[in-house]
Amino acid sequence: MTYVSPVFAHIAPKALDRLQVIQNKLCRCATNAYWCVRNSVLYTDLELPTITKLMKDASKRFFDIVELYPNALLRSAASYESPQSYHFIRKLRNVLTYPPNVLTSVVESLMKMPFLAHILTLANK
């Protein structure tokens, strides 16, 4: 899935949500977790990024690498600028500009807690 993730940079948020549901189900099956365990806890324990974060990071890496590529056509394709706000076409989709969804923000906030990071490092030893 990460192979085509730069293409997913322009996918609708609804499609990313559907992929997130599939990832949630796979995490539950892999860990045999009960229904009452929150998804954020699963992702924190498994140290997995959410689909939104994974796609955003992969797309950012891709566009950063392409900007340094020697081919001028590829550089020009990567340096796309969106039209002005008064333009009459609908809003462009771009994963890099989406705000993080609720699950991603909860998982990231849990990962920043110092006591939780200490517990995770002890559990991995």
C-alpha positions as CSV (number, residue, x, y, z in Angstrom):
1,M,0.0,0.0,0.0
2,T,2.9,2.4,0.7
3,Y,4.1,1.8,-2.9
4,V,1.3,3.9,-4.3
5,S,0.9,6.2,-1.4
6,P,2.1,9.3,-3.3
7,V,-0.9,8.7,-5.6
8,F,-3.1,8.8,-2.5
9,A,-2.0,12.3,-1.8
10,H,-5.0,13.5,-3.8
11,I,-7.6,11.0,-2.5
12,A,-10.9,12.0,-0.8
13,P,-10.9,11.9,3.0
14,K,-13.8,9.4,2.8
15,A,-11.6,6.9,1.0
16,L,-8.9,7.3,3.6
17,D,-11.5,6.6,6.3
18,R,-12.5,3.4,4.5
19,L,-8.9,2.3,4.5
20,Q,-8.6,3.2,8.2
21,V,-11.6,1.0,9.0
22,I,-9.9,-1.9,7.2
23,Q,-6.6,-1.3,9.1
24,N,-8.6,-1.1,12.4
25,K,-10.2,-4.5,11.7
26,L,-6.8,-6.1,10.8
27,C,-5.3,-4.8,14.0
28,R,-8.1,-6.2,16.0
29,C,-7.8,-9.6,14.3
30,A,-4.0,-9.7,14.7
31,T,-4.1,-8.9,18.4
32,N,-7.4,-10.7,19.2
33,A,-8.5,-7.5,21.0
34,Y,-11.9,-7.2,22.6
35,W,-14.4,-4.8,21.2
36,C,-14.1,-2.5,24.2
37,V,-10.4,-1.8,23.5
38,R,-10.0,1.6,21.8
39,N,-8.3,1.9,18.4
40,S,-6.0,4.5,19.8
41,V,-4.8,2.1,22.4
42,L,-4.2,-0.6,19.8
43,Y,-2.1,1.7,17.6
44,T,-0.1,2.9,20.6
45,D,0.6,-0.6,21.8
46,L,1.5,-1.8,18.3
47,E,3.4,1.4,17.6
48,L,1.7,1.7,14.2
49,P,0.9,4.9,12.4
50,T,-2.7,5.5,11.3
51,I,-3.4,5.4,7.5
52,T,-3.7,9.2,7.4
53,K,-0.3,9.7,9.0
54,L,1.3,6.9,6.9
55,M,0.0,8.4,3.7
56,K,0.9,12.0,4.7
57,D,4.5,11.0,5.7
58,A,5.0,8.9,2.5
59,S,3.7,11.7,0.3
60,K,5.8,14.3,2.0
61,R,8.9,12.1,1.6
62,F,8.1,11.5,-2.1
63,F,7.6,15.2,-2.9
64,D,10.8,16.1,-1.0
65,I,12.8,13.6,-3.0
66,V,11.3,14.6,-6.3
67,E,12.1,18.3,-5.7
68,L,15.8,17.3,-5.5
69,Y,15.7,15.1,-8.6
70,P,17.7,16.3,-11.6
71,N,14.9,15.8,-14.2
72,A,13.2,19.2,-14.8
73,L,9.8,17.7,-15.8
74,L,9.6,15.7,-12.6
75,R,10.6,18.8,-10.5
76,S,7.9,20.9,-12.2
77,A,5.2,18.2,-11.6
78,A,6.1,18.1,-7.9
79,S,6.1,21.9,-7.4
80,Y,2.4,22.2,-8.0
81,E,0.7,25.4,-6.8
82,S,-3.0,25.5,-6.1
83,P,-5.1,28.2,-7.7
84,Q,-6.1,31.3,-5.8
85,S,-9.0,31.1,-3.3
86,Y,-11.3,33.1,-5.6
87,H,-11.0,30.6,-8.3
88,F,-14.3,28.9,-9.2
89,I,-13.2,25.3,-9.3
90,R,-13.9,23.2,-6.2
91,K,-11.4,22.7,-3.5
92,L,-8.5,20.5,-4.5
93,R,-7.8,17.3,-2.5
94,N,-4.4,17.0,-1.0
95,V,-3.5,14.8,2.0
96,L,-0.6,17.0,2.9
97,T,-3.0,19.9,3.7
98,Y,-5.6,17.9,5.6
99,P,-5.7,18.5,9.3
100,P,-5.1,15.2,11.3
101,N,-8.2,13.2,12.0
102,V,-9.3,12.4,15.6
103,L,-7.7,8.9,15.8
104,T,-4.3,10.2,14.5
105,S,-4.3,13.1,16.9
106,V,-5.1,10.9,19.9
107,V,-2.4,8.4,19.0
108,E,0.2,11.1,18.5
109,S,-0.8,12.7,21.8
110,L,-0.5,9.3,23.6
111,M,2.9,8.7,22.0
112,K,4.2,12.1,23.4
113,M,3.4,11.2,27.0
114,P,6.7,10.5,28.8
115,F,5.4,7.9,31.1
116,L,3.8,5.9,28.3
117,A,7.0,6.0,26.2
118,H,8.9,4.7,29.3
119,I,6.4,1.9,29.7
120,L,6.6,1.0,26.0
121,T,10.4,0.9,26.1
122,L,10.3,-1.4,29.2
123,A,7.7,-3.6,27.5
124,N,9.8,-4.0,24.4
125,K,12.9,-5.1,26.3
